[in-house]
């Protein structure tokens, strides 16, 4: 707490206000808003030309065996890309973010495009690209240019005004060049002080219009959420069915065969008349019983490892890395434990990723990184193998279904010859 000198008022002083207002007027936000408005005008010109030419050319060609359909598809794809660009531009320049609509993710590309063309969001994005962004971009750019340009022109009047006709006249009255110059400079200073606020206001209006047309409504969000839940539910059902078949196969081909062999060996030992032969058969049965226990333990670990429940994700993934045939550098930073479901999904992601590294990557080393970043649990597995992993393969598709079930994200980068990077981000709620 800072002590004030005697007689110091508790509120803002006049000098403080005088020093604060110019600082706020010409703060970095003013220049960012000005750049945002100027860029809106440029983007509005491009979007207007692309949308107008595409619609004017593609619509008449629809009567010629639907020849204009690809052109309209290009226009709608451009509008959707522009919507995502506007979101990124607002986030990077204005520091505010808003969601945009998602392109349909199921079905063939023509079917997805037809579904998109029948949605409300498609036409709102076209309206933004064809009307809203160009109109607000041009009008806002004109107002901002007049404020900044007029201010600079007026304030520099003493340098060039003497050469202009009627340099000493103002509104039809001859006031002399000196008085006219003072009036011009004062007006220029006022315009330059108002220009940052004009830029801020125009940028706010443009951003509000972008949110109005590009942000999905509550109904659209609910519909998209239902569609996502239907897809993740179907994926989880398929993943659970595949897991059940794997367990059945492992039990039938592994532990069950071991137990059958154990029973047969014990039967032979029981029927043996020679004590030495019976002792050898009992030793063999003992070995088979231990191998059956190992297989059952591995099977139980694959369903849900006890170490994950008892000691957490750090110990569980470290054990996976230690058992991997490829050397794995482990970096785990977990200050707290996540929800059990999230930990289980992260564990199976690491297990599947390290299995793929050992079996298919031909890598000589790998790296495992598990960290909590903000409110997300981040899991990343990298290797220096041959790359070229199929992101739509059965194994990764099953992982993606698991991850999407908790609203997570799975990303795979695997250029041929440059290794594979698998990254998963899971909502982390303890």
ZAMARGU-4260 file (C-alpha; in steps of 0.2 Angstrom, whole numbers, plus 5000, padded with zeros to 4 digits):
<rodrens>
0) 5000/5000/5000 | 5007/5017/4995 | 5005/5031/5007 | 4999/5048/5000 | 5007/5064/5005
5) 4997/5076/5016 | 4983/5085/5006 | 4984/5072/4991 | 4967/5069/4984 | 4961/5051/4984
10) 4954/5052/4966 | 4962/5056/4949 | 4971/5073/4947 | 4969/5084/4932 | 4987/5081/4927
15) 4984/5062/4929 | 4969/5063/4917 | 4978/5074/4905 | 4993/5062/4904 | 4981/5046/4904
20) 4970/5051/4890 | 4983/5053/4876 | 4991/5037/4882 | 4975/5028/4880 | 4971/5037/4864
25) 4987/5032/4855 | 4989/5015/4864 | 4994/5000/4854 | 4975/4995/4852 | 4972/5010/4841
30) 4985/5005/4829 | 4980/4987/4829 | 4962/4993/4826 | 4967/5004/4812 | 4977/4989/4804
35) 4961/4978/4806 | 4950/4991/4797 | 4962/4993/4783 | 4964/4974/4781 | 4945/4972/4781
40) 4944/4984/4766 | 4957/4974/4756 | 4949/4957/4761 | 4932/4964/4757 | 4937/4968/4740
45) 4944/4951/4737 | 4929/4942/4744 | 4917/4953/4734 | 4925/4949/4718 | 4927/4931/4721
50) 4909/4929/4727 | 4901/4940/4714 | 4910/4932/4699 | 4907/4915/4706 | 4889/4917/4709
55) 4886/4926/4692 | 4895/4913/4682 | 4890/4898/4692 | 4871/4901/4694 | 4867/4902/4675
60) 4878/4887/4671 | 4867/4876/4683 | 4855/4874/4668 | 4869/4866/4657 | 4870/4849/4665
65) 4874/4857/4682 | 4890/4863/4675 | 4890/4878/4687 | 4890/4867/4702 | 4909/4865/4704
70) 4910/4884/4703 | 4897/4887/4717 | 4906/4874/4727 | 4922/4884/4726 | 4913/4900/4731
75) 4905/4891/4746 | 4922/4883/4751 | 4930/4900/4749 | 4917/4908/4760 | 4920/4895/4774
80) 4939/4898/4773 | 4936/4916/4774 | 4925/4913/4790 | 4940/4904/4798 | 4952/4917/4792
85) 4941/4931/4800 | 4941/4921/4817 | 4960/4920/4817 | 4961/4938/4812 | 4950/4944/4826
90) 4959/4933/4838 | 4977/4939/4833 | 4973/4957/4830 | 4959/4961/4842 | 4962/4948/4855
95) 4945/4941/4855 | 4939/4924/4849 | 4923/4917/4843 | 4918/4900/4836 | 4913/4897/4818
100) 4903/4884/4810 | 4911/4867/4806 | 4910/4859/4788 | 4901/4843/4788 | 4913/4829/4792
105) 4904/4813/4786 | 4900/4806/4769 | 4908/4808/4753 | 4915/4826/4748 | 4900/4829/4735
110) 4888/4823/4749 | 4896/4834/4762 | 4895/4849/4750 | 4877/4847/4746 | 4873/4845/4764
115) 4883/4861/4767 | 4874/4870/4753 | 4857/4866/4761 | 4862/4873/4778 | 4858/4891/4785
120) 4876/4894/4789 | 4882/4892/4771 | 4871/4906/4765 | 4875/4917/4780 | 4894/4915/4776
125) 4890/4920/4757 | 4881/4935/4764 | 4896/4940/4774 | 4908/4938/4760 | 4897/4946/4747
130) 4889/4960/4756 | 4894/4963/4774 | 4913/4962/4774 | 4914/4973/4758 | 4902/4986/4763
135) 4909/4988/4781 | 4926/4986/4775 | 4925/5000/4762 | 4914/5012/4773 | 4925/5009/4788
140) 4941/5011/4778 | 4934/5027/4771 | 4930/5034/4788 | 4946/5029/4795 | 4956/5036/4780
145) 4946/5053/4782 | 4950/5054/4800 | 4969/5050/4799 | 4972/5058/4782 | 4961/5073/4786
150) 4971/5075/4802 | 4988/5074/4794 | 4982/5086/4780 | 4976/5099/4792 | 4990/5098/4804
155) 5003/5100/4789 | 4993/5115/4782 | 5007/5128/4787 | 5019/5118/4776 | 5009/5119/4760
160) 4994/5130/4763 | 5004/5146/4758 | 5004/5139/4740 | 4985/5135/4739 | 4973/5147/4732
165) 4964/5157/4746 | 4977/5152/4759 | 4971/5166/4771 | 4952/5163/4768 | 4941/5153/4779
170) 4923/5150/4775 | 4923/5164/4763 | 4931/5176/4775 | 4948/5183/4774 | 4956/5179/4791
175) 4974/5180/4785 | 4986/5165/4783 | 4992/5164/4801 | 4975/5163/4808 | 4969/5151/4795
180) 4985/5140/4799 | 4981/5140/4817 | 4963/5135/4814 | 4969/5121/4802 | 4982/5114/4814
185) 4969/5114/4829 | 4957/5105/4818 | 4970/5093/4812 | 4975/5089/4830 | 4957/5086/4835
190) 4955/5074/4820 | 4971/5065/4824 | 4965/5063/4842 | 4948/5057/4836 | 4955/5045/4823
195) 4960/5031/4835 | 4943/5031/4843 | 4935/5030/4825 | 4946/5016/4821 | 4941/5007/4837
200) 4923/5010/4834 | 4924/5004/4816 | 4933/4988/4821 | 4920/4985/4834 | 4906/4986/4822
205) 4915/4975/4809 | 4919/4962/4823 | 4901/4962/4829 | 4895/4959/4811 | 4907/4945/4809
210) 4900/4937/4825 | 4882/4940/4820 | 4884/4931/4803 | 4898/4919/4806 | 4896/4912/4824
215) 4884/4898/4825 | 4867/4900/4834 | 4863/4890/4849 | 4852/4879/4839 | 4866/4876/4827
220) 4878/4872/4841 | 4865/4860/4848 | 4863/4851/4832 | 4882/4850/4829 | 4884/4843/4847
225) 4871/4830/4844 | 4879/4825/4827 | 4896/4824/4836 | 4888/4813/4850 | 4880/4802/4838
230) 4897/4799/4829 | 4907/4797/4845 | 4894/4785/4852 | 4895/4774/4836 | 4914/4775/4837
235) 4914/4770/4855 | 4902/4755/4852 | 4913/4749/4838 | 4929/4752/4849 | 4921/4742/4863
240) 4915/4728/4851 | 4933/4727/4844 | 4940/4727/4862 | 4928/4713/4867 | 4933/4702/4852
245) 4952/4705/4856 | 4949/4699/4874 | 4939/4684/4868 | 4953/4680/4855 | 4967/4682/4868
250) 4958/4671/4880 | 4954/4658/4867 | 4971/4658/4859 | 4982/4661/4874 | 4976/4658/4892
255) 4963/4645/4887 | 4976/4634/4877 | 4988/4636/4891 | 4975/4629/4904 | 4970/4615/4892
260) 4988/4610/4890 | 4990/4611/4909 | 4975/4600/4912 | 4982/4587/4900 | 4999/4587/4908
265) 4992/4585/4925 | 4981/4570/4918 | 4997/4562/4911 | 5006/4564/4927 | 4992/4556/4937
270) 4992/4541/4925 | 5011/4539/4925 | 5017/4524/4934 | 5035/4530/4934 | 5039/4542/4948
275) 5053/4551/4938 | 5041/4553/4923 | 5027/4560/4935 | 5039/4572/4943 | 5044/4579/4925
280) 5026/4581/4920 | 5023/4590/4936 | 5037/4602/4933 | 5031/4605/4916 | 5013/4608/4923
285) 5021/4620/4935 | 5029/4630/4921 | 5014/4630/4911 | 5004/4637/4926 | 5016/4651/4928
290) 5015/4655/4909 | 4996/4655/4910 | 4997/4667/4925 | 5008/4679/4915 | 4996/4679/4900
295) 4982/4682/4911 | 4991/4696/4920 | 4995/4704/4903 | 4977/4702/4898 | 4971/4711/4913
300) 4984/4725/4911 | 4977/4727/4894 | 4960/4729/4900 | 4964/4742/4914 | 4981/4741/4922
305) 4982/4741/4941 | 4997/4753/4941 | 4986/4766/4933 | 4974/4765/4947 | 4986/4764/4961
310) 5001/4775/4956 | 4993/4786/4942 | 4997/4790/4924 | 5016/4794/4927 | 5020/4777/4933
315) 5009/4768/4920 | 5016/4776/4905 | 5034/4775/4912 | 5031/4756/4913 | 5025/4756/4895
320) 5040/4765/4889 | 5052/4753/4899 | 5044/4738/4891 | 5045/4745/4873 | 5058/4737/4862
325) 5063/4755/4855 | 5072/4766/4867 | 5060/4780/4873 | 5064/4796/4881 | 5051/4800/4894
330) 5046/4817/4900 | 5031/4817/4911 | 5025/4833/4921 | 5009/4830/4930 | 5007/4841/4945
335) 4990/4833/4949 | 4979/4818/4943 | 4966/4820/4930 | 4949/4811/4930 | 4950/4792/4929
340) 4942/4791/4912 | 4955/4804/4905 | 4969/4794/4912 | 4963/4778/4905 | 4961/4786/4888
345) 4979/4793/4889 | 4986/4777/4894 | 4978/4767/4880 | 4984/4781/4868 | 5002/4779/4874
350) 5001/4760/4873 | 4994/4760/4855 | 5007/4773/4850 | 5022/4764/4857 | 5016/4747/4850
355) 5015/4755/4833 | 5032/4762/4835 | 5039/4745/4840 | 5030/4735/4826 | 5029/4747/4811
360) 5040/4762/4812 | 5057/4755/4810 | 5063/4768/4822 | 5078/4768/4833 | 5072/4780/4846
365) 5056/4788/4852 | 5050/4802/4864 | 5035/4802/4875 | 5029/4818/4883 | 5014/4820/4894
370) 5010/4836/4902 | 4996/4847/4908 | 4994/4863/4899 | 4981/4874/4906 | 4965/4864/4907
375) 4971/4850/4895 | 4981/4835/4896 | 4993/4834/4882 | 5001/4817/4876 | 5014/4817/4862
380) 5023/4802/4855 | 5037/4805/4842 | 5048/4793/4833 | 5062/4795/4820 | 5055/4780/4809
385) 5050/4779/4791 | 5034/4789/4793 | 5019/4787/4781 | 5007/4782/4795 | 4989/4780/4789
390) 4979/4792/4800 | 4963/4783/4795 | 4969/4766/4799 | 4960/4754/4810 | 4971/4757/4825
395) 4971/4776/4824 | 4953/4777/4820 | 4949/4767/4837 | 4960/4779/4846 | 4952/4794/4838
400) 4935/4787/4843 | 4941/4785/4861 | 4948/4803/4861 | 4932/4811/4854 | 4921/4803/4867
405) 4928/4815/4880 | 4929/4830/4867 | 4947/4828/4864 | 4958/4830/4849 | 4970/4818/4840
410) 4982/4824/4828 | 4994/4814/4817 | 5009/4821/4807 | 5018/4807/4798 | 5027/4813/4782
415) 5036/4799/4773 | 5054/4796/4779 | 5053/4809/4793 | 5045/4800/4807 | 5028/4801/4815
420) 5021/4813/4828 | 5005/4808/4837 | 4998/4821/4848 | 4982/4820/4859 | 4974/4834/4869
425) 4961/4829/4882 | 4950/4840/4893 | 4958/4839/4910 | 4946/4840/4925 | 4952/4833/4941
</rodrens>
